[in-house]
């Protein structure tokens, strides 16, 4: 009995750690599933944001349909969802500062993103998850994320197209991470490249509209009226 007790104790610790890991992943998904723009629209404006504008349940469409008073809080909350999800890693039992810890943080970020895109609280119909991904990136590399945001802001101000700003910021992000801020962690480098490709993929319809000249410019302050 005594001889087998240490092995039994180790097995119990492993089971508890596995439970904490599952709880963290589920918590990140549920956090990401908070449908900020949908709830704001239904509670304060009596509309479903998915039925107006681009039909996207994200911050950009919230700005377009309901204005800045709704858009700014929605953007901030969606960003915080991604940022906060990574802190669930502290309860996983994985040693901080290790490559495995970073990989688990990235996994939590993906869960939060999937929650935003497929929210369980809103019939699995969410947004593109750009703001939530920005929150994940802010937690992992705030300087690179801030620099990418500056690129987005400049491109948006010069062109009036949110899509152009988003794509340029996405393309620039891995270059900022690798060459400007000299990131050495392979998982973070790979993640930055995946994000860049993902943003281009989710904006493929915008690219087509830009080619045909049918892409809509962002009209600040324009909002829905019943």
N, C-alpha and C positions, 0 to 999 in steps of 0.2 A: 504493500500500500504506500509506504513512504517513498519507495523507489519510483513509483509511477506518479506521485503527486506533482513533482515539478513539471512533467510533461503535460499533465492534466491542467495545471494552472496556466501554462503557456498557451494551451489550446483555448482556454476560456478567454485569455487576453486577446488572442487573435479574433475570436468570435465577437468580442465587444468592439474591437477596432473596426471589424467589418461592418458592424451595426452602425457605428458612428459615421463611417464612410457613406453608407447607404442613406442615412439621415441627412448628411450634408448635401449629397447629390439631389435628393428629393426636395430639400429646403431651397436649394438654388433654383430648381425648376419652378417651384411654387412662387418664389419671390419674383422670378422673371415673368410668371403668368399674371401678375397684377396688371390688368388692362387699363392703364392710367387714362389714356385718351378716351376710351370707350366709357368709363365710369364718369369722367369729367363731362363728357358730352351728354350723357343720359341724365345726370344729376342736376347740372347747372344750365344746360341748353335744351334739354328734352329731345335730343336727336341721337341717332347712332352714327358716329363719325364715319363708319364704313359705308354709309349710303350717300356720302357727299364727297365732293372734290375728287381726289384720285381713288377713293375707296380704301385707302391705307390707314390703318389704326396706329399712326405714328405721329411724332412731333411736327414734322413738316406739314402734313395734312391738317393737323390741329391748328397750326398757325394760319393756314390758308382759309380754313372754314370758320374757325371760332375766334381767331385773332390772338394777339400776343398775351392777353391776360390768361388765356387757357394754354397757349403754346409753350410759354416759358416754364410754368410749373410741370407740365407734362414732360418736356425735355429733361428737366433737372431730375425728376423722379425716375424716369426711364434710365438715365445715366447712372443714378445712384444704385439702381437695381443690379446693374452689372458690376459696379464697384464693390458693393456690399457682399455679393455672392461669393467673392473670392475669400472673404474672411471666415467663411464656414470651414475652410481648410484647417483652421486652428483647432477645431474640435475633432479632427479625423485621427489624431494620434500619430500622424506622419511627421517626422522631424523637420522643423522649419530650416530653410537655407539649403535644402538638398534638391537635387534635380527632380526627384520623385515628388517633392512638395510642390514645385513649380508646375509640373505636369498635372498634378491633381487640381491646382488652382485653375489651370487652363480648362480642365474638364468641367469644373464648376461654372466657369464663364460660359462654356458651350451650353450647359444645362440652362443657365439663366437666359441665354439667347433663344434657345428652343422654346422656353416658356413664353417669351415675348412673342415669338412668331406663331406658336401653337398654344395659346393660353387655355388652360383647363377651365378658367373662370369665365371664358367668353366664347364657348363653342369651338375652340381651337382655331379661331380666325383672328389673327393679330396683325402686327406690323412687320416691317422689314428687319427690325432689330438693330439698326445702325447706332442709335443712341445707347442702347444697352451694351453693344460691343465697344463703344467709345468709353463706357464706364469700366469695362474689363481692362481695356488698354491703359486707361488712366491709372488703375491700381497697379499694373505691371510695369509700365514705363511712362510716368507722367510727363516727362520732358518731351519725349518723342510724340506723345499724343497732343500736347499743347502746340507743338510745332506744326503738326498735321492740321490742327484746328485753325491755326493762322493761315495756312495755305487754303483751307476751305473758305474762310471768311474773305480773303482777298479775291479768290476766284468768283465767289458769289457776288461780291460788291461790284466787280468789274463786268460780270456777264448777266447777273440777275437770275441765273439758273442754279438751283440747289443741286441738281444732278451733276453738273459740271464740277461744282465745288467738292461734292462728295467723292466723285471718281478721282479727281486730282489728289485729294487728301489721301485716299486709299492707295493710289499708286505710289505716292511719296512715302507712305508710312514705313514699309520695309527698308527703304534706302536710309531713312532717318535712323531707324533702329540699328541697322548694321554699320553704316558708314559715318554717320554723324555722332551717334552716342555709343558706338563701339560695343554693342551688346555681344556677350560671349556665350550666353546660354542657348544651346541649340534649339531647345523646345520653343523659346520665345522668338527666335529668328524664324523658325518654321511657321509659327503661329502668325507672325506679322505678314509673311508671304501669303498664307492661306486667306487672311482677312482681305488683303489687296485683291486677290482673285475673286473672292466671294462678293465684294462690293461691285466689281465690274460685272459679275454674273447677275446680281440682283438688279442692276441698272441696264440690262440689255435692251429692254423696251424703250428706256429713255434714250439710249444710243440711236436706236432706229428713228425715234421721233426727232432727234437732233439732226440726223441726216436728211430727213424730209422737211425740216423746218416747222414741224408741228408741236414741238416741245413747248409747254407753257412756262412763261416766266413767273417768278414768285411775286405776287402782289401783296406787299406788306399791309396788314391791317384789314384786308378784305375778309368778311366773315358772313356766315349764314344767317339769314333772317327767316322766320316762319312766315 
